[in-house]
Structures are given as C-alpha cells and as structure tokens.
Amino acid sequence: MIAEHIGATPSGTLGSDYSLTHVWRGQKRAVDVVFGNVRDQRSLPDAALLASDGRWKLVVDFPFDDAGHPPSDDVLRLNELKRQRVESDTITWLPHFLTASRMDDIGKLVILDYLLTGARFDQYATSLPVNDREPARQQLGNQRDALRSQILLALKQAYGIDAATDDHLGERVTEGHTFVTLAPDLDPHKPSAATFDEAVVTVLGEALDARFPSHPKPDRGRDEIRRAELVAVLELAREAMALGGRIDTVERSRASKVRRVVDAFGVGTLSEVTYVLDQAHFRWHDLFTKTLVNDAQTAGALRGALGSTGMTADAQDLLILAWVALTDRQLLRHGSPMGVPGIGSLANDAMLQDPVLPEQGEWDRALIRAKGLFGIGANEHHLSSSAVQRFGDELLAKVRELDRPSGDLIASLESHNDVLGLLDTSPRLTTARRTQELVSALGDAADQVQRIQVLAEFDLPDELPPLARSLATARSMAAALQGANWQLLNRLPSLSGQAASETLDALRRDAGADQMHVDLAPALSRTADEVTRILVAQEPTPAPKSDKDDRARQQYEEQRRREEEELRRREEAAAERERQLREKEEEIRRRAEQAERRAKERAEQEHSVSVEGVDQLEDLHNKLADELRRPVEGKNLRVDWRWS
C-alpha cells in the first residue's frame, strides 16, 4: 500500500526491492527503494542498506516489530553503523508502531484482498445460494474499502504525514528520528506534506539540495527538463555564434521553449526576443578555462569539473558543447574531427583543440567565389571552426557532384572538335577546362581549410558568371553532345554550297561562345534540321520524260516524302537516344552518390573487439580482412589497441 502511494514500482526479484523517480531542479532522478525491518540484520543486511550506482536509496521500515523491540531499536542499529563510519546516500523512514487493533485490521484487509482477487470468491462461496453470492461479494468489497481507508489514515499517522493519535498508534519513534540518514553532513527534517509521495519528494529534494547546492535552479523545478529542451538551447547557441554571438530576433515560441534552460544554466542571456552568447554571459567560462589549464584537454575533464553540481550527463553535454561553440574549439577523437556532436553523443575522451583556420581574407574571398560559382555559403558570415566545417562539407559535396560532369563535358567537346571547330582559345572550351581544373583541385585538397584556401587562391577571371553557368549546365550539356545526331552533323563539313557553309559557320560560332551567352543544345538540334533540309535539296531531281506524265511526277513526290519521313524518324530516334543517355547518366550519378554515402558511413563507424586470448586472434584477423576487402576510397583502415 505504501509503495503504491509513494509511486514505487517493483524492480527486482525480491518482493522488497522497488524503485521510483522524482524530478529535482528539472532533472529526473532514480531512487532505489527497499522495504524491511531496519532492526533485523537478517531481514535487511548491511549491504541492503547501502546505496549503489550513484543512486540514492530510500529504506522504508515497517510500522511493527516483534514483541520487545520498540522503534528505538531501529535507531540504535543506524547509529551503530554511523559509529562504524559507514557512509551511504541512504535515507531511512522510521514509523511509529500501529496498535494491536490496527494490526488486526491489516490482517483482515489481507484476507479480504485475497478473497476478492480473481476467481477466489467463487471458489469459496460454493455453499451460498447463487442469488446470494453477488450481494455477499459487494458486502465484502465495501468492508475492504472501509478497512483500506481506515488503515491508510493510520499509516499516514505512523509515518508522520498526519498528527499522531492514540487510536491508531502505540510505541512511538523519538522526535527527530522519523528520517535518519547514513549520508554525511545531512540531517533530514520531517517534511510538512499532505501525502506520502509529497513527503518522499521533499525529503529526497532536501538531500540533493545539501549534496549539490550549486546545481542550477530552473523555474518549475518539479517539471522535468527534457532532452529536446536542451537540444533547442544548444542549437540556439550554435546559431548565435555563427552570427557573431547575437540573434536580434528570436521567435517568441522558440524563446518560450528555451528561456527556462538559458536562464537557469547560464547559457547566454535572453531578453524579450534578443539572445546574446559571449564569455561574459556564459556562467561556466572561467571554470572551464581553469580546468583546461590544469587538466587534460578533454571533454571528460570538463565533465569532472561539473561533478560537484550533480547535473545529468545531458545537461553537462549542453554546457560543454555550447562552450566549444563559444570559444571556437574543435573536437577530435582518435585524431580525427568529430564534426558537430549532439547531446548524448559527447565521449569523455573527445579532445578540445584550438582551431586551424584560414586567413580572414582567404575566408572572405572563398565565400564570394563559392556564392558566385556554386550557389553555396550564403548563410556563413563569421569565420569560426564550425563555419569552416559546415562550409567545407558543403563545398566538398558540390565538388563531388560536379567532378564527373565537368570532365564529361570537356571529353564530348574535344571528341567532336572536327565539326565544332573549337580552338584552345575558344571561350566555351577555355571555361570548361578552367572549371574542371578548379573542381579537381578542390577535390584533391587534404582538408576543409586547404579546400577553402584553394578556392580563394585559384587563378580565376574576375567575371564568374560564365564559369558558374558552365558548371551548372555541365551535366546537361555533356548529355546533349552525346545524344546529338552526329550521323547528320558529321556530314556538314563535306557539304558544298552557301547554305552548308553558312550553317557550319553558325554552329562553330555558337559552339565557341560561352554557354552563358549561347546554349549549345538548341544549336545542335537546329543544325541537324538544317543539314536534313540541305541534303534533301541536294538530292538529284529525276526529270519526268514529259510534262504530261503525271505518274512520273507522283512517283517523284512520293519518293521525296518517304525520304523526309525517314529523316524525321532518324531525328526522333536521336532525340530518344539523347533522353535515354540523360536518364542513364542521372541513374549512374545517383548510384555513385549512394555508394559514396555508404562508404562515408562505413568510414565513420567505430568497431571495438575485446581479445582475451591468442585463440581469438583468428576472429580479429577475419574481421580486419573483411574490412580491407571493401575499402573506403580515400581512407586508410586504422587499428588501435589498449589493455583494459
């Protein structure tokens, strides 16, 4: 009955082991609960009284004992443990004893609960007439409910919730010993509470207040701060640092969601709608700075500095990651960048390192060029390690997307140069080659900083739009060139006549111009149509023997119609081939991106194998061999070991 009223649920194989959770200063805490006779070492050995795994333990004593053992015997055992310097985060709840009549009532309640559970009543009521059974069941149920209410009232007096009366209580616990603890420097007081669960939460909260006085005190401390709220604050902090440490206008709904955590944990300052994050408004800046001066440069060291606050791991992650963003540090693990870890994924061995950044001038020039060439980087404003990481990742994704199309475009132009008449100085070919060289250089960069420096320093013309247009249309132009009707176009240089000469000159003029000024795909289609008309016009015209010979004229016109239809059919077939080539190219690109994404995921995965003896080396060897059979492009397999 008491377990139900304090919110405890069974947690182990023993019927006396329970657990409960409560919220203290916004943080959910787990508590182990044990019911038993504190005096009796056989019922509750010393080990059963000790807390474990960082959780507090609540020991609830029974409101009765064997004859000759008053409540003071429970206090004596606890005092003896204290004299032996036994320390534990344990609170015992020692009740007054119930009178004999109340104990009789408890015995009756146990019997009634047993009878009215399941089908037992029907088993024991076989001697009653059928019509009398239900009234009897209801009468027993009413008796049980009345007894339960009376016993609950007696228990509330026994455990100090209500004022004690002689009607329900016998031997009493001495004043000041309702709650006795084995925790040092803690003297819990009997709370003023109306219910069992309120009394438990109050006493446990008092214990945590004494143990962790520096823990932040959020508004509505009994309401849990969930991970989603912490994540929202971390996102706000990172966004603010990307904008220079200030967000002038925070949406009111967003401000309402994060305000409780921002104010309580000191992660910046939030006025009505303005959020500011700097060293002066980050409460833990001095603590973290001193810790890294005197300790290892790890997240675990910062987590240790927060240990005296009693914060949960998620709250610690918020403060550490927000400070990393504030001080523009990089997180490394096993020598490799961790990217942007979230709350719940920050490992203790993560190293904090001062960032390696490009020069401000390089950063500004690279952003301008990236916006003009690739349409990326518009949301980046301030140079920081996180901004370099975000921008570098975005730039690398763009490079991988454009690498193959830019090469295919040059190959297609050069393979049909006898018709297109391109020179090394032709704007279209020059632009295509320059962009391909840029994409290749960006792809070869060793890291994000070097990639940004390459973009900033690469020899490019002042006018970027022609290069941007060439990059944006490289895939479609390569497909258009591959799908053009070269069976017709290749005949154009050998055709005679002014029309053929003018058509060839027009095609070469369009082919030489930058894509920004002339779209080559329509020019190829128009030229193929014109070649068709020229070929039809140059076909020898069989003269009819006589103007009166209508049959010969009809045969001649029918022949020309069939030739025109055949040419149209060939053009349609060429257009269909072009469409299929484009679809095939898109499918190849999509598969390549999927393979690259899977390879990246494999490269980021970490594996741990525990080896206890030489006989397990073969299994380890097989796993390493399997990894090497499926290498990740551009990556080496790294193997570490340690004794643990």
RONU-519139 format. One line per field, with one value per residue (C-alpha): chain; x negated, y, z negated. Coordinates in steps of 0.001 Angstrom, whole numbers, always signed. Layout:
BEGIN
c	c(A:...)
x	c(X:...)
y	c(Y:...)
z	c(Z:...)
***
This chain:
BEGIN
c	c(A:A:A:A:A:A:A:A:A:A:A:A:A:A:A:A:A:A:A:A:A:A:A:A:A:A:A:A:A:A:A:A:A:A:A:A:A:A:A:A:A:A:A:A:A:A:A:A:A:A:A:A:A:A:A:A:A:A:A:A:A:A:A:A:A:A:A:A:A:A:A:A:A:A:A:A:A:A:A:A:A:A:A:A:A:A:A:A:A:A:A:A:A:A:A:A:A:A:A:A:A:A:A:A:A:A:A:A:A:A:A:A:A:A:A:A:A:A:A:A:A:A:A:A:A:A:A:A:A:A:A:A:A:A:A:A:A:A:A:A:A:A:A:A:A:A:A:A:A:A:A:A:A:A:A:A:A:A:A:A:A:A:A:A:A:A:A:A:A:A:A:A:A:A:A:A:A:A:A:A:A:A:A:A:A:A:A:A:A:A:A:A:A:A:A:A:A:A:A:A:A:A:A:A:A:A:A:A:A:A:A:A:A:A:A:A:A:A:A:A:A:A:A:A:A:A:A:A:A:A:A:A:A:A:A:A:A:A:A:A:A:A:A:A:A:A:A:A:A:A:A:A:A:A:A:A:A:A:A:A:A:A:A:A:A:A:A:A:A:A:A:A:A:A:A:A:A:A:A:A:A:A:A:A:A:A:A:A:A:A:A:A:A:A:A:A:A:A:A:A:A:A:A:A:A:A:A:A:A:A:A:A:A:A:A:A:A:A:A:A:A:A:A:A:A:A:A:A:A:A:A:A:A:A:A:A:A:A:A:A:A:A:A:A:A:A:A:A:A:A:A:A:A:A:A:A:A:A:A:A:A:A:A:A:A:A:A:A:A:A:A:A:A:A:A:A:A:A:A:A:A:A:A:A:A:A:A:A:A:A:A:A:A:A:A:A:A:A:A:A:A:A:A:A:A:A:A:A:A:A:A:A:A:A:A:A:A:A:A:A:A:A:A:A:A:A:A:A:A:A:A:A:A:A:A:A:A:A:A:A:A:A:A:A:A:A:A:A:A:A:A:A:A:A:A:A:A:A:A:A:A:A:A:A:A:A:A:A:A:A:A:A:A:A:A:A:A:A:A:A:A:A:A:A:A:A:A:A:A:A:A:A:A:A:A:A:A:A:A:A:A:A:A:A:A:A:A:A:A:A:A:A:A:A:A:A:A:A:A:A:A:A:A:A:A:A:A:A:A:A:A:A:A:A:A:A:A:A:A:A:A:A:A:A:A:A:A:A:A:A:A:A:A:A:A:A:A:A:A:A:A:A:A:A:A:A:A:A:A:A:A:A:A:A:A:A:A:A:A:A:A:A:A:A:A:A:A:A:A:A:A:A:A:A:A:A:A:A:A:A:A:A:A:A:A:A:A:A:A:A:A:A:A:A:A:A:A:A:A:A:A:A:A:A:A:A:A:A:A:A:A:A:A:A:A:A:A:A:A:A:A:A:A:A)
x	c(+0:-2825:-4718:-1635:-1259:-4896:-4914:-7375:-7326:-8956:-12487:-13958:-13290:-12904:-9498:-11117:-13081:-11417:-12392:-10893:-11736:-11322:-12236:-14626:-15557:-14275:-16375:-14836:-16432:-16132:-15918:-16172:-13521:-13701:-11005:-12022:-12703:-15652:-16420:-16683:-20012:-18608:-15764:-17957:-21694:-24102:-24582:-20844:-21040:-23803:-23192:-24844:-25470:-25214:-21548:-20107:-18354:-15174:-14687:-11112:-10791:-7671:-5227:-5505:-8087:-8402:-7460:-10222:-11663:-10452:-11134:-14225:-15953:-15831:-17521:-20149:-21203:-21571:-23560:-25853:-26506:-27324:-29698:-31449:-31822:-29549:-28593:-25971:-23428:-20708:-17644:-15602:-11977:-11188:-7474:-5627:-4163:-471:+1821:+2835:+6353:+4935:+2708:+5811:+7433:+4443:+4829:+8498:+7631:+5092:+7730:+10354:+7890:+7053:+10713:+11742:+8842:+9565:+11999:+11229:+14538:+16464:+14290:+15048:+18709:+19962:+22022:+24009:+27117:+26367:+28644:+26823:+23317:+23217:+24677:+22103:+19299:+20448:+20672:+17131:+15947:+17468:+15794:+12453:+12742:+13685:+10768:+8379:+9384:+9040:+5652:+4392:+5329:+3436:+370:+280:+90:-2509:-4819:-4415:-2189:+712:+681:+403:+3357:+3604:+6483:+4094:+583:-1265:-5024:-6495:-9712:-11561:-11241:-13673:-14223:-11436:-14069:-17589:-20382:-23782:-24892:-27494:-26649:-22923:-20190:-16828:-13801:-10329:-8555:-5221:-3420:+146:-658:-3212:-4672:-4968:-6851:-9276:-9949:-10502:-12976:-14900:-14965:-16344:-19098:-20057:-19960:-22505:-24675:-24601:-23960:-25499:-23131:-21131:-17656:-15244:-11729:-9145:-11783:-9320:-8777:-11375:-13697:-13682:-16459:-14509:-14746:-18495:-18908:-16915:-19228:-22355:-21015:-20288:-23819:-25440:-23275:-24176:-27905:-27538:-26067:-28777:-27314:-23965:-20491:-18464:-15075:-14206:-10717:-8520:-7566:-11237:-12165:-9481:-10842:-14461:-14157:-13946:-17195:-19043:-18302:-18917:-22063:-23622:-23982:-23940:-21233:-17782:-15800:-12361:-13452:-17231:-19746:-23405:-26149:-29618:-32162:-30563:-27170:-28337:-28376:-30869:-33537:-36043:-35581:-36148:-39124:-40884:-40123:-41791:-44822:-45329:-43958:-43766:-42222:-39262:-35508:-35905:-37962:-35202:-32623:-34632:-34668:-30868:-30679:-30035:-26897:-25142:-23988:-22880:-25114:-22767:-22990:-26786:-26824:-24855:-27312:-30431:-29197:-27907:-31320:-33049:-30960:-31603:-35388:-35547:-37332:-37435:-36518:-38771:-38555:-41392:-42989:-40044:-37453:-34162:-32085:-29190:-28233:-24855:-23661:-24077:-26938:-29857:-32523:-34731:-37895:-36983:-39896:-39368:-41773:-42269:-41041:-43178:-41536:-42212:-43110:-40201:-40956:-41006:-37712:-36011:-37291:-36322:-32784:-32374:-33594:-31503:-28349:-29135:-30243:-28295:-25460:-26578:-27862:-25224:-24401:-28002:-29164:-31775:-34994:-34960:-35860:-32221:-31660:-34755:-33471:-29978:-31208:-33928:-31445:-29038:-31850:-33085:-29571:-29340:-32747:-31791:-28572:-30357:-33586:-32402:-30051:-32765:-35150:-32477:-31733:-35359:-35636:-32465:-33565:-37009:-35707:-33590:-36034:-36338:-32743:-32570:-35848:-36895:-40274:-42285:-41242:-37523:-35594:-33435:-36354:-38573:-35851:-35062:-38735:-39220:-36211:-37275:-40741:-39157:-36866:-39791:-41971:-39186:-38662:-42386:-42545:-43645:-41122:-38476:-40926:-43080:-39973:-38899:-42409:-42450:-39159:-40385:-43754:-42841:-43572:-40116:-38897:-37157:-33882:-32484:-29051:-30429:-32178:-29109:-26892:-29344:-29389:-25620:-24952:-27911:-25790:-23002:-25450:-27520:-24311:-23188:-26519:-26470:-22882:-23170:-22590:-26226:-25365:-23979:-26254:-29453:-28412:-28139:-31853:-31832:-28661:-29028:-27046:-26421:-23708:-26046:-28857:-26627:-25191:-28664:-29846:-26793:-27332:-31015:-30208:-27675:-29999:-32855:-30780:-30376:-27315:-26168:-25741:-24679:-23006:-24659:-21925:-19324:-22074:-22913:-19256:-18769:-21891:-20751:-17423:-19251:-21545:-18444:-16989:-20300:-20604:-17056:-17623:-20852:-19277:-19210:-15743:-14682:-13067:-9884:-10023:-7018:-5124:-2083:-3455:-1574:-2544:-6271:-5660:-3642:-6369:-8967:-6908:-6234:-9955:-10737:-8019:-9481:-12963:-11686:-9844:-12994:-14983:-12354:-12383:-16155:-15939:-13297:-15423:-18417:-16344:-15172:-18765:-19686:-16868:-17906:-21518:-20485:-18404:-21276:-23680:-21338:-20981:-24763:-25165:-22540:-24151:-27565:-26214:-24591:-27814:-29782:-27337:-27512:-31297:-31334:-29055:-31362:-34373:-32793:-31812:-33912:-34386:-35610:-36723:-37767:-40516:-41164:-43484:-45570:-42809:-40638:-43195:-41865:-38409:-40014:-42080:-38943:-37131:-40054:-40382:-36662:-37035:-40048:-38135:-35679:-37991:-36623:-38037:-40457:-40588:-43051:-41947:-43172:-43687:-44224:-44539:-44826:-44744:-41539)
y	c(+0:+2420:+1546:+2471:+5807:+6869:+5891:+2988:+3:-3441:-3500:-6870:-10497:-9771:-8514:-5817:-4162:-1187:+1960:+5372:+8523:+12125:+15465:+17718:+21114:+19994:+16816:+13335:+11216:+7482:+6201:+2625:+1732:-1137:-2231:-4187:-4298:-1974:-3525:-7073:-7751:-10974:-9094:-6208:-6979:-4056:-4357:-3887:-517:+885:+2937:+1936:+3104:+6783:+6499:+7394:+4676:+5040:+2360:+2171:+464:-1471:+72:-3035:-5436:-8467:-8017:-6440:-4452:-848:+1687:+2856:-422:+692:+3960:+2084:-7:+3050:+4881:+1856:+1954:+5646:+4913:+2422:+5307:+3664:+6336:+5954:+8059:+6308:+7741:+5520:+6254:+5049:+4988:+4829:+1393:+650:-536:-4175:-3363:-1691:-4694:-6889:-4653:-5131:-8905:-8646:-6465:-9012:-11766:-9683:-8718:-12374:-13458:-10721:-11225:-13167:-16077:-16982:-15694:-18067:-20943:-20229:-19270:-22583:-23116:-19929:-19899:-18454:-15444:-14561:-14616:-11204:-9338:-11105:-10094:-6471:-6516:-7862:-5265:-2483:-3866:-3992:-397:+836:-1033:+278:+3885:+3378:+1678:+4385:+7000:+5012:+4656:+8389:+8956:+6230:+7711:+11281:+12590:+13329:+14148:+11072:+9838:+7060:+5481:+4196:+4303:+2508:+2851:+5983:+6976:+9638:+13161:+13972:+10357:+9903:+10229:+9027:+9068:+7469:+10338:+12640:+16284:+15710:+15920:+15497:+17083:+15654:+17424:+19158:+17165:+16008:+12801:+10013:+10903:+14572:+13634:+11419:+14036:+16726:+14674:+13494:+17052:+18302:+15687:+16693:+20381:+19679:+17495:+19703:+23307:+24719:+22878:+25376:+26176:+26408:+27713:+25000:+22732:+19842:+19815:+17750:+19465:+17040:+16445:+18288:+21495:+21086:+20407:+23551:+25655:+24121:+24862:+28446:+28848:+27474:+29634:+32709:+32006:+31574:+35107:+36603:+35829:+37567:+36885:+40085:+38484:+35094:+33848:+34104:+30428:+29479:+31929:+30462:+26954:+27755:+30522:+28258:+26459:+29544:+31470:+28631:+27151:+30454:+29619:+33230:+35755:+36018:+39240:+39588:+38437:+39056:+36324:+37048:+34483:+35670:+34968:+37480:+35773:+32155:+31232:+28378:+30078:+30697:+27196:+25516:+27744:+26969:+23262:+23000:+24908:+22463:+19235:+17194:+18919:+16543:+16639:+14253:+16854:+19445:+16884:+16236:+19968:+19881:+16835:+18857:+20342:+16976:+17669:+14878:+13860:+15571:+18883:+18555:+17924:+21125:+23259:+21676:+21827:+25385:+26411:+24669:+26812:+29953:+29505:+28168:+24959:+21765:+18343:+15466:+11781:+9393:+12309:+12871:+15670:+14677:+17069:+18526:+16072:+16377:+15996:+12396:+11650:+13522:+10994:+11698:+11108:+13790:+16237:+20008:+21745:+25321:+25545:+25735:+28418:+30108:+33782:+36200:+37418:+33849:+33140:+36236:+35591:+31908:+32793:+35283:+32758:+29917:+32020:+33050:+29648:+27067:+28995:+27962:+29733:+32453:+31700:+31896:+35227:+34809:+32838:+30021:+26355:+25304:+27627:+26204:+22688:+23460:+25402:+22855:+19975:+21847:+22684:+19087:+17812:+20242:+19191:+15535:+16345:+18261:+16297:+13773:+16032:+18666:+16026:+14516:+17945:+18506:+14994:+15473:+18849:+17575:+14363:+16373:+19200:+18452:+19629:+22189:+23822:+24727:+26387:+26329:+29941:+29334:+30726:+27606:+25185:+27513:+27977:+24257:+23381:+26037:+24912:+21282:+22171:+24051:+21142:+18712:+20928:+21291:+17543:+16918:+19230:+17425:+19021:+21711:+24524:+23660:+23351:+26862:+28169:+26518:+28172:+31553:+31410:+29610:+31579:+32608:+35513:+38419:+37552:+34413:+34039:+32269:+29696:+29305:+28707:+26156:+24259:+24356:+23015:+20618:+17517:+18510:+19797:+16608:+14614:+16893:+16452:+12688:+12449:+14755:+13343:+13171:+10944:+14087:+16673:+14873:+15285:+19070:+19972:+17933:+19505:+22123:+25225:+28514:+27117:+24409:+26917:+29355:+26554:+25299:+28827:+29382:+26093:+26820:+30347:+29017:+26201:+28608:+31020:+30624:+28658:+31767:+33564:+30704:+27449:+24796:+22157:+24009:+24947:+21270:+20448:+23366:+22415:+18800:+20054:+22357:+19543:+17492:+20248:+20711:+17005:+16856:+19887:+18452:+15121:+14841:+15517:+12951:+14901:+13402:+12470:+14564:+17332:+15295:+12258:+12635:+9199:+10006:+13251:+11442:+8831:+11585:+13367:+10104:+9349:+12775:+12315:+8954:+10473:+13301:+10851:+8755:+11827:+12771:+9242:+9364:+12708:+11359:+8278:+10509:+12587:+9417:+8218:+11568:+11261:+7725:+8812:+11588:+9189:+6713:+9459:+10533:+6934:+6478:+9719:+8672:+5276:+6880:+9233:+6336:+4329:+7346:+7963:+4326:+4451:+7593:+5945:+2926:+5194:+6949:+3758:+2598:-1033:-2473:-6084:-7496:-10123:-12254:-14853:-15856:-18174:-15151:-13545:-15527:-13944:-10492:-11267:-12301:-9096:-6917:-8865:-8386:-4612:-4479:-6371:-3470:-412:+3105:+5331:+7914:+6295:+4062:+1472:+2495:-120:+848:-1345:-910:-3009:-2599)
z	c(+0:-882:+2326:+4313:+2544:+2932:+6616:+6290:+8648:+8259:+9646:+8700:+7963:+4244:+3222:+1090:+3945:+5625:+7473:+8052:+9966:+8977:+10542:+8665:+10107:+13511:+13600:+13307:+10590:+9985:+6384:+5116:+2523:+19:-2441:-5524:-9249:-9820:-13208:-11865:-10117:-8710:-7069:-5916:-5989:-5926:-2155:-1620:-3367:-1164:+1979:+5269:+8846:+7924:+6924:+3541:+1552:-489:-3169:-4480:-7848:-8933:-11466:-13678:-15094:-17323:-20967:-22988:-20079:-20135:-17310:-19184:-18212:-14570:-15520:-17534:-14547:-12327:-14981:-15277:-11527:-11792:-14697:-12397:-9883:-7343:-4807:-2112:-252:-2226:-3949:-6270:-7053:-10581:-11518:-14814:-15586:-14991:-17790:-18038:-16797:-13685:-13067:-13305:-10697:-8443:-8808:-7851:-4838:-3633:-3838:-2028:+720:+1167:+1366:+3799:+6202:+9373:+9095:+5467:+4132:+6392:+5203:+1537:+1999:+3308:+140:+745:+2928:+6362:+5794:+2563:+3958:+5641:+2615:+443:+2816:+2700:-1097:-1404:+1105:-970:-4091:-2285:-1074:-4556:-6108:-3453:-4172:-7932:-7588:-5212:-7807:-10460:-8204:-7485:-11237:-11675:-9024:-10243:-7468:-9845:-13548:-15775:-17879:-20426:-18489:-15848:-17287:-20035:-20635:-19068:-17343:-19292:-17977:-15164:-14085:-11550:-8837:-9605:-7022:-6576:-4336:-5908:-6665:-6204:-8827:-7086:-8688:-8794:-5933:-6117:-3452:-2901:-1013:-1042:+2366:+1454:-1721:+228:+2923:+287:-1765:+1308:+2646:-671:-482:+3073:+2124:-596:+1642:+4775:+3705:+6919:+9253:+11376:+10089:+13028:+12788:+12216:+10677:+10308:+14105:+15949:+18414:+21319:+23830:+26536:+24482:+24050:+27782:+28604:+26415:+27979:+31474:+30414:+29031:+32184:+34396:+32350:+32656:+36412:+36431:+34245:+30828:+31134:+32513:+32593:+33066:+31628:+32420:+29343:+29436:+29618:+26860:+24628:+25213:+24335:+21726:+18657:+19525:+20779:+17588:+15129:+16687:+17746:+21443:+22613:+21881:+23428:+23154:+24683:+28150:+28238:+27427:+26668:+26046:+25077:+22358:+20002:+20280:+20093:+16409:+16701:+18829:+16019:+14571:+17951:+18796:+15498:+15873:+19279:+17984:+15112:+16579:+19781:+22790:+22876:+22535:+19606:+17727:+18172:+17143:+13994:+13220:+13257:+10976:+7821:+9401:+9682:+13246:+15528:+18441:+20908:+19040:+18941:+22696:+23257:+21293:+22812:+26410:+26012:+24627:+27530:+29884:+27826:+27739:+31306:+30415:+32431:+31072:+32068:+31323:+32150:+34009:+36363:+36260:+34627:+36699:+34722:+31946:+30290:+26743:+25656:+28078:+26475:+25459:+22445:+24490:+27036:+27274:+27370:+29716:+30805:+34401:+37536:+39663:+42991:+43032:+42877:+46400:+47721:+45982:+47416:+50950:+50818:+49696:+52546:+55088:+53641:+53831:+57408:+58705:+56713:+55052:+51552:+48444:+48346:+44699:+43487:+42113:+39398:+39552:+36993:+36808:+37035:+40004:+41730:+41134:+42444:+45452:+46256:+46121:+48401:+50822:+50907:+51655:+54566:+55879:+55836:+57656:+60442:+60847:+63415:+65429:+65884:+67231:+69483:+70975:+71992:+73446:+75507:+76851:+77825:+79425:+81916:+82478:+86223:+86613:+83786:+84821:+81274:+80667:+77445:+77022:+77636:+74621:+74176:+74126:+72082:+69468:+69305:+68819:+66142:+64138:+64394:+63123:+60202:+59324:+59483:+57257:+54685:+54635:+54060:+51023:+47856:+45505:+45253:+44518:+47506:+49677:+48711:+49394:+52837:+53742:+52510:+54306:+57556:+60725:+61926:+64056:+62378:+64118:+62501:+64211:+67341:+65125:+62923:+65975:+67380:+64088:+63654:+67172:+67475:+66940:+69348:+71986:+71874:+72349:+75209:+77003:+76529:+77752:+80771:+84281:+85252:+88210:+89821:+88189:+89239:+92912:+92643:+93259:+96506:+97905:+100611:+101235:+99499:+97208:+95871:+95377:+93510:+91350:+90420:+89597:+87370:+85499:+84878:+83759:+81239:+80141:+79475:+77396:+73625:+72504:+70629:+73973:+76260:+75280:+77444:+77133:+79275:+81732:+82261:+82855:+85271:+87199:+87592:+89002:+91401:+92583:+93288:+95477:+97290:+98020:+99334:+101503:+102941:+103906:+107741:+109103:+111692:+114542:+115907:+119585:+120350:+118556:+119202:+117430:+114094:+112929:+113006:+111045:+108420:+108009:+107566:+104891:+103081:+103003:+101511:+98889:+97835:+97610:+95405:+93162:+92842:+91823:+89269:+87895:+87526:+85715:+83324:+82703:+81990:+79564:+77815:+77527:+76001:+73458:+72537:+72180:+69811:+67732:+67649:+66615:+63810:+62586:+62599:+60640:+58102:+57576:+57199:+54541:+52666:+52793:+51612:+48782:+47671:+47835:+45710:+43127:+43010:+42629:+39666:+37879:+34973:+34057:+30814:+30366:+26999:+27239:+24173:+25642:+28643:+29844:+30615:+32953:+35921:+35471:+35286:+38400:+40318:+39380:+40474:+43729:+44416:+43940:+46290:+48997:+49050:+48841:+48435:+51173:+49841:+46374:+44551:+42034:+38587:+35846:+32201:+29115:+25390:+22213:+20210)
***
